Amino acid sequence: MSTSGKIKIAKDGPYVVTGSVPITMATIDTNDAGDAISWGGEAEQAVSETFALCRCGESQTKPFCDGSHARVKFDGTETASREPLLKQAQLLDGPTMQLVDARVLCAYGRFCDVNGSVWDQVGESDKPETRANLIRQVGNCPSGRLVVIDKVTRKAIEPELPVSIAIVEDPSTGCSGPLWARGGIELVGADGVTYEVRNRMTLCRCGRSDNKPFCNGAHASAPPFQDGLG
């Protein structure tokens, strides 16, 4: 996967982004039943070649860092696995599709539940409507926890995403979500080791995840993380 832009994790500090990566807002839109069905958003925000994004959740200039991590003595120790996604995941087999599920990366996007769960849909992936729903719902998963593989081509079906970082807001649950790194941005740990480059990643920005640098849905736990941007 080609990359453009880089995110370097500062030890116990922010995400330092280089390459003039655009910043935008991404809102989880829901139906009347509260199911996540699509992404809404706003126009891109102009940024400089290099900028720093808050990782501790305490900045007063969110999503940007204001140095609060030093004041609160933020512990940003990275505990996430460096293994490739497929080595962390369970593989579910269906008639025409396979579902890759790396549960540890779940960011509570909830797109997996509408129209019947994706775990049930993969077993009926020979039905055109079910297959289409499966591909759409899995493609909306921001973290890339879920990936579908076409059994004929043996290739993953990935959405085309712009190289950008989206600030996730989840109005229906009253909380602010992670940083959604899209389009194959390189992620480098504080130790200088590069994580697997993926099309979809969600990075913790509330400071609560126990799978840093990745989001584990802790922003939705009580009290919900709110950044004041949504």
C-alpha positions in Angstrom: 0.0 0.0 0.0 1.4 3.4 -0.9 1.6 5.9 1.8 1.6 9.7 2.1 2.1 11.4 5.4 3.5 10.1 8.6 2.4 10.0 12.3 5.2 9.8 14.8 4.2 9.0 18.4 6.1 11.2 20.9 6.9 9.3 24.2 4.2 10.2 26.7 3.3 13.0 24.3 1.3 13.8 21.2 1.0 12.4 17.7 3.4 14.4 15.5 2.0 14.5 12.0 4.1 15.4 8.9 3.3 15.6 5.2 0.5 18.2 5.4 -2.1 15.5 6.1 -5.6 17.1 5.9 -7.8 17.2 9.1 -11.5 16.8 8.8 -14.5 15.9 11.0 -16.4 12.5 10.7 -19.7 12.1 12.4 -21.4 8.8 13.0 -24.9 9.1 11.6 -27.6 6.8 12.9 -31.2 5.7 12.1 -34.2 6.1 14.3 -33.2 2.9 16.1 -29.8 4.3 17.0 -27.9 2.0 14.5 -24.8 3.5 12.9 -25.6 3.6 9.2 -23.2 6.1 7.5 -20.6 8.8 7.9 -21.3 12.5 7.9 -18.7 15.2 8.1 -17.5 18.7 7.5 -15.0 20.4 5.2 -11.3 19.9 5.7 -9.3 22.2 8.0 -6.2 23.8 6.7 -3.0 22.6 8.5 0.7 23.1 8.3 3.3 20.7 7.0 3.9 19.5 10.6 1.5 19.6 13.5 0.8 17.8 16.8 -2.5 16.1 17.8 -3.5 15.6 21.4 -3.1 12.1 22.8 -3.8 12.6 26.5 -7.3 14.0 26.1 -6.5 17.1 28.3 -5.6 19.7 25.7 -7.6 22.9 25.7 -6.9 23.4 22.0 -8.2 20.0 20.7 -7.6 18.3 18.5 -4.2 19.9 18.7 -1.7 19.4 21.5 -1.1 22.3 23.9 1.5 20.5 26.2 -1.1 19.3 28.7 0.4 15.8 28.6 3.4 17.1 30.7 1.1 18.8 33.2 -1.0 15.7 33.8 2.0 13.4 33.6 0.4 11.4 30.9 1.5 7.7 30.5 1.3 7.0 26.8 3.0 3.7 26.9 2.3 1.7 23.8 0.9 -1.7 24.6 -0.6 -2.7 21.2 0.8 -5.7 19.3 3.1 -5.0 16.4 2.0 -8.1 14.6 0.2 -7.8 11.3 -3.6 -7.6 11.4 -4.1 -11.1 10.1 -2.0 -12.6 12.9 -4.2 -10.8 15.5 -7.5 -11.7 13.9 -10.0 -14.5 13.8 -11.1 -15.6 10.3 -14.7 -16.5 9.6 -15.5 -18.4 6.5 -18.6 -17.9 4.3 -19.7 -19.2 0.9 -18.2 -16.3 -1.1 -16.6 -14.1 1.5 -14.3 -14.4 4.5 -14.5 -12.0 7.4 -11.3 -11.0 9.2 -12.0 -9.9 12.8 -9.3 -8.4 15.0 -11.4 -7.7 18.0 -8.7 -6.0 20.0 -8.9 -3.1 17.6 -12.6 -2.4 18.1 -13.3 1.4 18.3 -17.1 1.2 19.0 -18.1 2.4 15.6 -21.2 0.1 15.6 -21.6 -0.2 11.9 -21.3 -4.0 12.2 -24.8 -4.4 13.8 -27.3 -2.9 11.3 -29.1 -5.2 8.8 -28.1 -8.1 10.9 -24.6 -8.4 12.3 -21.7 -8.9 9.9 -20.8 -12.1 11.7 -24.2 -13.6 10.5 -24.0 -11.9 7.1 -20.7 -13.6 6.1 -22.5 -17.0 6.4 -25.0 -15.7 3.8 -22.6 -13.9 1.5 -23.8 -15.8 -1.5 -27.0 -13.7 -1.4 -26.4 -10.4 -3.4 -28.2 -8.1 -1.0 -26.5 -9.6 2.1 -23.1 -9.5 0.4 -23.6 -5.8 -0.5 -24.6 -5.0 3.1 -21.6 -6.9 4.4 -19.1 -5.0 2.2 -20.7 -1.6 3.1 -20.8 -2.2 6.8 -17.3 -3.6 7.1 -16.0 -0.8 4.9 -17.5 1.7 7.4 -15.6 0.2 10.3 -13.1 3.0 11.0 -10.6 0.9 12.9 -10.1 -1.8 10.3 -10.9 -4.4 12.9 -13.2 -5.9 10.3 -12.0 -6.7 6.7 -13.8 -8.8 4.1 -11.9 -11.0 1.6 -13.4 -12.1 -1.7 -12.8 -15.9 -1.9 -12.5 -15.8 -5.7 -9.9 -13.1 -6.0 -8.4 -13.8 -2.5 -8.1 -10.0 -2.1 -9.4 -7.8 0.6 -12.2 -5.4 -0.4 -11.2 -2.0 1.0 -13.0 1.3 0.6 -11.2 4.1 -1.2 -10.3 6.5 1.5 -8.4 9.8 1.1 -5.1 10.3 2.9 -6.4 12.3 5.9 -7.1 12.2 9.6 -10.7 12.5 10.7 -11.9 13.6 14.2 -14.7 11.2 15.0 -17.8 12.5 16.8 -20.6 10.2 17.9 -23.6 12.4 18.7 -26.1 9.5 19.4 -24.0 8.3 22.3 -22.9 11.8 23.4 -19.2 11.1 23.1 -16.2 12.0 21.0 -14.4 9.2 19.3 -10.8 8.5 18.1 -8.6 9.9 15.5 -9.4 8.1 12.2 -6.2 7.8 10.2 -7.2 6.9 6.6 -5.6 6.0 3.3 -2.4 4.3 4.5 -0.7 6.8 6.7 2.5 5.5 8.2 2.4 5.2 12.0 5.7 5.1 13.9 6.0 4.2 17.5 7.9 6.2 20.1 10.7 3.6 19.8 11.0 4.2 16.1 9.4 1.0 15.0 6.8 1.3 12.3 3.4 -0.4 12.7 1.8 -2.3 9.8 0.5 0.3 7.3 -3.3 -0.1 7.0 -6.0 1.7 5.1 -8.0 2.3 8.3 -6.8 2.9 11.8 -8.3 4.5 14.9 -5.9 6.2 17.3 -6.8 6.9 20.9 -7.1 10.6 21.8 -8.9 10.4 25.1 -5.9 8.8 26.9 -8.0 5.9 28.3 -7.2 3.0 25.9 -5.4 0.0 27.3 -4.3 -0.8 23.7 -2.4 2.4 22.9 -1.8 3.8 20.4 -5.0 2.3 19.1 -8.5 3.1 20.3 -10.4 0.4 22.2 -13.7 2.1 22.7 -12.9 3.5 26.1 -14.0 7.0 25.1 -17.6 5.7 25.3 -17.3 4.5 28.9 -18.7 6.6 31.7 -18.2 9.5 31.8 -18.0 9.7 28.0 -15.1 11.6 26.5 -16.2 14.9 25.1 -13.9 17.3 23.2 -16.3 20.1 22.6 -15.7 20.0 18.8 -18.9 18.2 17.8 
